[in-house]
Amino acid sequence: MSQRKSTAGGGGKPETRLAMVRRARRINRELAEVFDYAHPELDFRNPFELLVATVLSAQTTDLRVNRTTPALFAAYPDPASMAAADPEKLEELIRPTGFFRNKAKSLLGLSAMLRDEFGGEVPGRLEDLVRLPGVGRKTAFVVLGNAFGVPGLTVDTHFGRLVRRWRLTDSTDPDRVEAEIAEIIPKKEWTDYSHRVIFHGRRICHARKPACGACPITHLCPAYGEGETDPEKARKLLKYEMAGTPERHAAGGRPPAESADTGGPGHG
């Protein structure tokens, strides 16, 4: 694994757009090898559960949402039952996810609209999903990509942070980030690319202390060196609490032993 800093966007010659696109796609290919198990980390069994879980995931962790939704869906398994829920009971069930009053209002509103306008089914079109209370483009693309197989880019805080570190965009506006990355990454890759970027951001390329010394794509990253570069110190910063294979769950969410020497996750 190379530990040298890329000159892309740095003090050398300015990177051409063609070179940037090639580098971005190579990052995607290499992350696909590292995170070949990347997947949506919210637990769901159908589009409605994914929609609700994604709304609840705002300003909290997927782990906390996954601990909350079993009781929620046991009480309200479909839009009709959730639309008829007692607001105070609903708020109490989702309280652990934070901002529970606003989230309860969104869940009641979107459930009622699904019941009244969509026959109790989650629609599979972006223009319909974003009409639902509490549902923006990010939430809509999570649902479309993972419940309907429609490619979409999920521009959350991890995604935005990483594509800026990689100098693929300098925008902080999610809609503009989405549009710019859509021009770089092939459409068929959008959903999986989103998972890979978010996995990398959660596990290695953290906001305040990126684990540069344990990163598998340092040779492609113009921001290498912003975080800890010492491999041993960087390894202590790695987070695998939500790793996504049975082997990792059995190991308590830690990477398997064979990947320990690489400073990164195994290949699933």
Sequence and secondary structure as in RCSB ss.txt:
>XXXX:A:sequence
MSQRKSTAGGGGKPETRLAMVRRARRINRELAEVFDYAHPELDFRNPFELLVATVLSAQTTDLRVNRTTPALFAA
YPDPASMAAADPEKLEELIRPTGFFRNKAKSLLGLSAMLRDEFGGEVPGRLEDLVRLPGVGRKTAFVVLGNAFGV
PGLTVDTHFGRLVRRWRLTDSTDPDRVEAEIAEIIPKKEWTDYSHRVIFHGRRICHARKPACGACPITHLCPAYG
EGETDPEKARKLLKYEMAGTPERHAAGGRPPAESADTGGPGHG
>XXXX:A:secstr
       TTSSSS   HHHHHHHHHHHHHHHHHHTTT    S  SSHHHHHHHHHHTTTS HHHHHHHHHHHHHH
  SHHHHHTS HHHHHHHHGGGS HHHHHHHHHHHHHHHHHHSTTS  SSHHHHTTSTT  HHHHHHHHHHHS  
      HHHHHHHHHTTS     HHHHHHHHHTTS GGGHHHHHHHHHHHHHHTS SSS  GGG TTGGG TTTT
SS  SHHHHHTT   TT  SHHHHHTTT   GGGGGGTS    
